[in-house]
Amino acid sequence: MSKKIAIIGGGNLGTAIAEGLISSGFILPEHIIITKRNIATLKNLEEKGVLVSNNNIEAVQYADWVILAVKPFQVKEILLTLKPHLQAGRHALVSVITGIWIKDIQEVIGSDFTLFRAMPNTAIAIQESITCICRYNASEEQVGYAADMFNQLGKTVFIEEKLMDAATVLGACGTAFAMRYIRANIQGGIEIGFDAATASLIAAQTVKGAAELLLTKHTHPEQEIDKVTTPKGCTIAGLNEMEHQGFSSSLIKGVVTSYKKIVNDM
């Protein structure tokens, strides 16, 4: 029998997950139920066959897997409401809520449940996320199902929960870091003669291609750099100038600073 999924929270992230799972063919639309107070905003999903509801209890009673995609300040109240209707032998819970740890959920519903904590990034909207996942009390079958689910939305990696803050910096803040590099590249392209639209296309596609090289060939970045740097060439001249200006150092410092900000604010 096919598993059914409840998505508690039909905001941007919850709807992106639903859209991705449907468009990939991972699950039938009618095997997803998604909740939101104002279900009118879920009309597009409803037209595709997804069940929509403003009743979280109804959704949990329907489903086997429960994805929590609400705001952090809402999670305790929602879990308290759902607790009498959750069954440890039946329901697996997946939290995609920023800053909510597995222990925070356990403090409300107990430690008998299968729990996953997953952290996608904004590229989930186009099914190109990197989703970092940790687990508690999960069977190999459940781990496989969780991986399959989020692999429909990009790529996944299982990590220890203690690394979730670091994963937030590398995988989520990292999107902004990459965007800032692309923006700077576009500005440089305009200065050397391109119009903004053409510079944007060249810069974005170049970064996409570079990333795909690493993901497809499993090479180290320096191996790919060596292929485009010739003696006395323009590439090495540009790279060396960037390093003289602190390119790698500033990026590393930015990553570490963002990490310290998360840890110190906890």
N, C-alpha and C positions, 0 to 999 in steps of 0.2 A: 504494500500500500504506500502511495506517495505521501511524503511528509508535508505537513501544512505549516506555514510560517505566519506569525503575527508580528507586525511592525508597530510597536507602540510609539507613536509620534510621527505624524505625517508632514514634518517640515522638509527643508531642503535635503537633508541627509537621508531621512526615511524614504522620501519619494525617489531619490536617486538610487537607493538600494533596490526598491521595488521595480523601477524602470529597467535597471540593469539585469536583474534576475529574469524578468519576463523576456526582454529582447534577446537575451542569450539562449533562451529555450531551456534554462535550468529548471524551471517550474511552470506549471500552468497558472495563468492569471487567477483562476478561481480558487487556487490553493494558497493564495496570499490574502490576508486581511490586514488593513492598515487603518489606524485610528487617528482622529484629530477632532478637536471640539467643533471646528467649522468644516464640515465635510464637503461643503460646496467647492472648496479649493482642490479637492481630490477628484473632481469630475473627469479629468482626463484619464486617470487610472481606472476609474469606475467604468468608463466607456470601453476600456480594453479588457474588462472582465474581472478586475480586481474587486474584492469585497471591501467596502468602506464602512466605517462605523465610528460613532462618537462614544462607544462603550468599550472601555479597556477590558472589562471582565468578559464580555461576550467574545472578544478577540482571543483572549487566553484560553477560554473554554473550547474554541474552535481549533486551536493550533497545537503543534508538537514542539515547535521552536519559537521562542519569543525573543525578538530583537528590540532592545530598549534604546530608543533614539530620541529621548526627551532632553529638556534642559537639566543641568546638574541640580538646580534648586528644586526641581519637581520630582526627582527620582524617589526620595524617601516616602513621600505621600502616596505616590503611585504604587510602589511596592507594598506598602501597608494595605492598600485596597486590594491588590492582586493576591496577596499571600494566602488567604483562605481557598483560593481557586487554583493554586499552583500545586502540581503533583510531582514529587521528586523522581518517581519512576517513569514519568511521561515527558515532562517539560525540560528542555535545555534552554538556558538563557544566554543571550549574547548582548553585552553592553557595548555600545559605540559612543558612550557619553564621556566627554573630556573630563579628566580629573577625578573620575569615580573609580575606585579600586575594587577589586573583588571582595576584599574584607568589608568594604562599605555596604555592599549588597548583602553579604552574609549576616551582617549585624541586624538586618531587617528580616530576612527570610530564613536564616539558618544556613548550616553548612552541608546539608544533604544533597543539594542540587548540583547538576552539571552546569558550570559557568565558564563562559568565554568573555574575555575583554578584547575588543578589536579596535584598532585605530587606523581608519582610512584617511586619505587626504582629499582635497577638493577635486582632484582628477577622477574621483569616483563618478562624477557627473557624466563623464565620457567613457567610463569603464576602463580607465587607465590608472587607477589608484595603486599605490603600494600600501597594503594593509598589514600592519603588525598585530599579531594575535598571541595572547597567552591563555592558558586553560587551567581549570581546576576540576578534578573528579570526572574526567571525560574518558570514555572508552576510545579505542582506536577507530572504531566506526564513526563515532561522533566527531573525533578530530578530523577524519577524512571528509565528513560531510561539511564541517565548517570551512575547511580549506577549499573544497569544491565550490561552496557558495561564494566565498570572496574572490576566488580565482575568476569568477564570471565578471568581476568588477575591476580586474587588473591583475596584480600579482600579490602573493602573500608570503609572509615569513613568520614562523613561530619563534617567539623570544620569551625570555623570563620577564615576569611582570616588573621586576626592579629596573628593567631597561626601557619601560614605557615612556618615561619622561625624556630619555635620550632619543627614543624613536620619534617622539613628537617633534623634537628639534630637527632631526635629520629628514624625516619624511613629510612633516606638515609645514614647519617653518621653512624647510628646504625648498618648498614650492616658491615661496616669496623670494628666497635667495636666488633661485634660478631665474625668476622673472626679472629681478633687478639686473642680473648679468645680461639677459636678453635685451632689456631696455637700453642698457649702456651700449651694447653692440649696435642696436638700431641707431642710437645717436651718433656713434662713430661712423656708421654707414652713410648717414645723411651728410656728415661733414666731408666725406670723400666722394660725394656726388650722387647718391641715390635719393629718390623721393621716399617719403616715410613708408608708404605702403609696400614698396619693393624691398626696402631695407628690412621691414618687419617680416616679410615672407622669407627672405633669405636667412635672417637670423634665427627665426623660430624653427624652420625646417632643418637648418644645420645642427641645432642643438638636439632636435628630435633624432636626426640621423646618427649623431655621435652617441646618444644614449642607446639607440638600438644596436649599434655596433658592440657595445659592452655587454648588453643583455643577450644578444644572439651568439656572439663569438666567445664570451666569457674571458675576454682578455683584460689586462691591466691598462688603465688609461695611458700610461707612459708608452706602452707598445704601440698604441694608435697614434700618439703624438709623434713618435719616431718616424712613422710612415709619411708624415707631411712636413717634417723639418729637414731641409737639405743644408749642407754647409754654406755659410754666408748667405742663406736665403732670407726671405721676408718673414717667414713664420717664426724662425728662431729669434730674429731681431725683435719682433713684436712680443714674443713670450718673455724674453729677457728684460725688456723694458717694463712689462707688467710686474715681473718679480722684483725689479729694482724699486718699483712704486709700492710694493707690499701686497700684491694681489693675493697670493696664497695665504700669507700671514693674516691679512685682514679677514679673509673668509673663515679661516680656522678660529680666529678670535671671536668672530660673530657667532659661530656655532656654539662655542664654549660659553659666551656671554648669555646667549638665549637659554642654554641649559641651566646655568647658575640662577637665572631669573626664575625659572620654573621651580627649581629645588628650594630656593630661598623664600619663595612666596607661599610654599605649602604650609 
